Amino acid sequence: MPSIAQLEKLLTLEPDDAFLLYGLAQEYAKQGEDAKAVEYFDKTIAADPDYVYAYYHKARSLESLDRIDDAKACLTTGLEVARKVADAKGISEISGFLAGLG
């Protein structure tokens, strides 16, 4: 996986590329920088509102930040999107995560 610096450089060329934004969000999450990850998951969703896994992983970062209500809201929206685009795996994973948050 490219480094944060490499992804940021690529984003200067394609600032609305959902795949690059998602990759950067994932890298921040891996480093435990969950607030920054949430910022980039939000940018991913703005660039591509149907990017199902951005909702899932944003919710994971929100959970890490102890923002449980925000995580639930994010998962609820993600579940709606997954159903809209008929992503069976996304539906299953998001539903399971949401159920686990109580």
QUIDA-V101151 format. One record per residue. NEAR is the number of other ideal C-beta (glycine too) atoms within 10 Angstrom. Layout:
NEAR ; NEAR
//
This chain:
9 ; 13 ; 10 ; 17 ; 9 ; 14 ; 22 ; 13 ; 12 ; 16 ; 17 ; 7 ; 8 ; 12 ; 11 ; 12 ; 17 ; 18 ; 14 ; 23 ; 26 ; 23 ; 20 ; 26 ; 27 ; 20 ; 21 ; 21 ; 20 ; 11 ; 11 ; 10 ; 16 ; 21 ; 12 ; 17 ; 25 ; 25 ; 17 ; 27 ; 30 ; 15 ; 20 ; 27 ; 23 ; 13 ; 18 ; 16 ; 15 ; 13 ; 23 ; 23 ; 18 ; 27 ; 28 ; 20 ; 22 ; 29 ; 27 ; 19 ; 26 ; 24 ; 19 ; 15 ; 14 ; 9 ; 17 ; 13 ; 9 ; 16 ; 23 ; 17 ; 14 ; 28 ; 27 ; 14 ; 16 ; 28 ; 20 ; 12 ; 20 ; 24 ; 15 ; 11 ; 13 ; 8 ; 17 ; 9 ; 10 ; 20 ; 17 ; 11 ; 18 ; 26 ; 15 ; 10 ; 20 ; 18 ; 9 ; 9 ; 13 ; 6
//
